[in-house]
Amino acid sequence: MPRTTRLILLSILVGLVALALWFFRTRDLPRSDHGEYARAFEAINARLPAMVDDQTQLARISIDGPLVTYDYVLVHHSTDTASESRLVTTLENNLPGQVCGNVDIAKLFDDGLGVRFRYRDRNLADVLSREFRADDCPAQ
């Protein structure tokens, strides 16, 4: 699957998760109460893991305070592969555009939340963890 297609699918998945979160918000809660997100993530996690593309599996979504974490597993990569640095560079270069250009992520930012994308290899060794807050996106 071409890289562009994988990136589009990842963006769509992030958008769908944010849309599901919006859907689960059935009452007005103070911005500091993110319990509705935790409940939504429990429902979503019941359907995970799910493949985002042919190389990336969304394993879990969680919230800890004001930080939403998307945990991914790169199912065909291990930290001992020669292509790891190229992969990390690609992820680091593409994530800001996917996050800052996503209106659904902007809704999370508007609710005072930050997002973290955590990638692990097939052996669950850490590959990359990157956090974003509204201040990281100039148009936010």
C-alpha positions in Angstrom: 0.0 0.0 0.0 1.5 3.4 -0.9 2.7 5.7 1.9 0.2 8.4 0.9 -2.7 5.9 1.2 -1.5 4.8 4.6 -1.3 8.4 5.8 -4.8 9.1 4.5 -6.1 6.1 6.3 -4.4 7.1 9.5 -5.9 10.6 9.2 -9.3 9.1 8.6 -9.0 6.8 11.6 -8.0 9.7 13.9 -10.9 11.7 12.6 -13.3 8.8 13.2 -12.1 8.4 16.7 -12.6 12.2 17.4 -16.0 12.0 15.8 -16.9 9.1 18.0 -15.8 11.1 21.0 -18.0 14.0 19.9 -20.9 11.6 19.5 -20.5 10.1 23.0 -20.8 13.6 24.5 -24.5 13.6 25.5 -24.4 16.3 28.2 -22.5 19.5 28.9 -19.7 18.8 31.3 -17.1 21.2 32.6 -14.0 21.3 30.4 -11.9 19.9 33.3 -14.0 16.8 33.4 -12.9 14.4 30.7 -14.8 11.4 32.0 -16.9 11.3 28.9 -13.7 10.7 26.9 -12.6 7.8 29.1 -16.0 6.1 28.6 -15.8 6.6 24.9 -12.3 5.2 24.8 -13.5 2.1 26.7 -16.1 1.5 24.0 -13.6 2.0 21.2 -10.9 -0.1 22.9 -13.4 -3.0 23.0 -13.1 -3.1 19.2 -9.3 -2.8 19.2 -6.7 -3.8 18.1 -7.5 -2.8 14.5 -5.2 -2.4 11.5 -5.0 1.2 10.3 -3.0 0.1 7.2 -0.9 -2.9 6.2 1.9 -2.0 8.7 0.2 -0.1 11.6 -2.1 -1.4 14.2 -4.1 0.9 16.6 -3.7 -1.0 19.8 -5.3 1.3 22.4 -6.6 4.8 23.1 -6.4 6.2 26.6 -6.7 9.4 28.5 -4.5 10.4 31.4 -5.5 13.8 32.7 -5.6 16.2 29.8 -3.6 13.9 27.4 -5.2 11.5 24.9 -2.8 8.7 23.9 -3.0 6.7 20.7 -0.9 3.6 21.0 0.2 2.0 17.7 2.2 -1.1 16.9 4.3 -1.2 13.7 3.6 -4.9 13.1 6.4 -5.5 10.5 9.1 -3.5 12.1 11.5 -4.1 14.9 14.1 -1.8 16.4 16.9 -3.9 15.0 15.8 -3.3 11.4 18.0 -1.0 9.2 15.0 1.0 8.1 14.0 2.2 11.6 15.7 5.6 11.4 14.0 6.3 8.0 10.7 5.2 9.5 11.1 7.4 12.6 12.0 10.4 10.3 8.9 9.8 8.2 6.7 9.6 11.2 8.2 12.7 12.8 7.8 14.6 9.5 4.2 13.5 8.8 2.6 13.7 12.2 2.5 17.5 12.6 0.6 17.9 9.4 -1.8 15.2 10.2 -2.5 16.5 13.7 -2.6 20.2 12.9 -4.6 19.8 9.8 -7.3 17.7 11.4 -10.5 19.5 12.5 -11.4 16.6 14.8 -8.1 16.9 16.7 -8.8 20.7 16.9 -12.0 19.8 18.8 -9.9 17.9 21.3 -7.6 20.9 21.6 -10.6 23.1 22.1 -11.6 20.9 25.0 -8.2 21.5 26.6 -6.8 18.2 25.7 -3.4 17.3 24.2 -2.7 14.2 22.1 0.2 11.8 22.1 1.0 9.3 19.4 3.1 6.5 20.7 4.6 3.9 18.3 6.1 0.6 19.3 7.7 -2.1 17.1 6.3 -5.6 16.8 8.2 -6.6 20.0 6.6 -3.7 21.8 9.8 -1.8 22.1 9.4 2.0 21.9 10.0 3.6 18.5 8.6 7.1 18.8 6.4 9.1 21.1 5.3 12.6 20.2 2.9 14.9 22.0 0.9 17.8 20.6 -1.0 20.6 22.2 -3.0 23.4 20.6 0.0 25.7 20.9 2.0 23.3 18.6 -0.4 24.1 15.7 -0.1 27.7 14.5 -3.6 27.7 13.0 -5.2 26.5 16.2 
